[in-house]
Amino acid sequence: MSHHIVFLDNEGIAPSVSIPQLPFPHTWDSYEYTSPDEVVERLKDATIAMTCSVPLRAEQLRQLPKLKMISLALTGTDIVDLDYCHEHGIVVANVPGYASNTVAEHTIAMMFELLRKTSSYHRLMQKLRRGEATRKNIYFDFRIRDVAGKTLGIVGNGAIARRLAELARNLDMQVCLYDNNGKYQGEEYMPLAQLLKRSDVLSLHVPLTDDTRDIIGAAELGQMKPDAIVINTARGGIVNEAALIDALQNETIGGAALDVLVNEPIDPQDPIFQLIDRDNFILNPHVAWSSVDAMQGLIDKALDNIAQFVDGRAPRFVIQKKVCA
């Protein structure tokens, strides 16, 4: 059997990443991006679909009787109607943990920027060169804080959270964790309220679910130290953005860095841009996952999932149907 594979959104993989050849007869179509109203037409003859971010919902899937497998070039599975796939025999596989190091490193980079203010002082020197700042012998325009000795509070206990904890300990930070599933315990684990009060840096590393939506809102931000910083490289909606805007504008927390927003791609009119010129705020366009190294591993494993499926084996990272006890 010759499979027809359709990659719905190759814009999710940088041009510098090489696409390995699959070792079986197949045809291949690849699109930069596929809008929701184009999904059915582009997948009508596909036996295998690959997607980085294009959702596949039941109303589309029921119009695709030839589709046998979906390879997710990402970790999250919320973009696919898993119940429909399990009920109709469509195999779904993802790539867990591919970005554990790169997201952890990006979090560390954001933390260093907010505490050490390297870019803030660089921009000050740009202003000095343009004649927009006063020449001084010593500059104290931005408060610089050491990373060593600070307490990092991590919400989550997945691969990214564990890698971040490892990096932080190597920086001589104190680490404490909150596991919202309540599965992990130990001397570093504590209730959320206690973690919030203790943390100098709070970093979010949980999926977006009904339980984690707005897990950090006005009440939670109000429990934090007035100079604490919040970093979200997980999913938009975990931090209540209106509450965060209010906290930064009223200086009840020390800073924030976001790589994710509720509404993506980012709209220039998004309310979050009220903060864009603040030196204690960083906004990135959901890029923490996208190092070249991580993307190459991602595409390799996403295609390996396909090869294993075609070979008659269960893909290594197949998504199993949940069985209720």
Steps between C-alpha positions, in 0.01 A plus 500: 500500500627846409407756762408858426641729769399863542695744717247771577726776631870479425536861619530340844842361407785741418656480149833406659353169620546205266203272425610132505385271221243240599603141419183381329299579183301818546392829352553819694325837496621782722335837561631807674172535690152353477198698615207316662288524184782344293559195721246263345595580140871454565455177698228338287744246351743485791562184699735684737490861617774692677433827680690743717208722596205448265205359700323184385147487639228238476300695243802488268615147585163343421544626142837322465432126479845424353687653793669233713763685699576849635856590594518802726824694462456632853443375852150628576202299377220752553489595130362156405164346589648194667164349592395493134835354393488222760141415412577481127839333505714798407842465662636821656861545611685799640858590601520547876799663662670620181520857632578425865849647485433786260194629690687468829794695356266766361343535843845545653584763234184695582576477870854631451371789288244605760746473790827610336355765260763450228271609214364793700851637541574431133195704398620776735832505314312525172320804639834645615639461147194681359532780752183396681668408831742680730861385519592385851799354676292229672155383395232380742204540264387139540513281808726198447437189708700181538351169392694289750315464827161586356205261536348363182144378534394259225138413432509161330697178506551399137822468303540877455439570868750237605766626257443858618538390861831332412635812329385721786670288764823525299463879527481468880130582506259350751228301323146430616222337302124474490351197325141583414422130455613424854697193391846613605604576855824569682681772681508725193125469436253727669149647465461774240435774757823419681696484174366840392606667823848349489590549132724774364437355154183313407506287184199319350538158335160334484260429211194717455202316649186596687700455821794718395317779317561825691686306769699821548248781532461815705477315833811294429702798377398682815664230713840546335793715607480853358828447311427145381489423128264274305604302191255312279642286219221240525163606360303822483214498746693345787576854617205736498627773270271777629615432855865498390462832320344648812773362728781641284336837451440529874849365578375226731743254337850559370473385141370246252606316188253335263569274205132407466169685492133404500460632147766385254639599259551824691280789390668844515182626668512241778464663845834347603674766289418748776813356664729480199721801585555401861850391594358236734298327228602264219268375224607229255284355219486134619858417404640334814460155341659587167874456522641339186620209714154438648323534165726246333428252775130579471473436128717188524273348766176610330609323181626202697149467646369480143761243396416278797128521420554406135725213611206357694632594842343726758686832484722553800305809601148385411220667697308232685129518570429592859322228690282610789529293815 
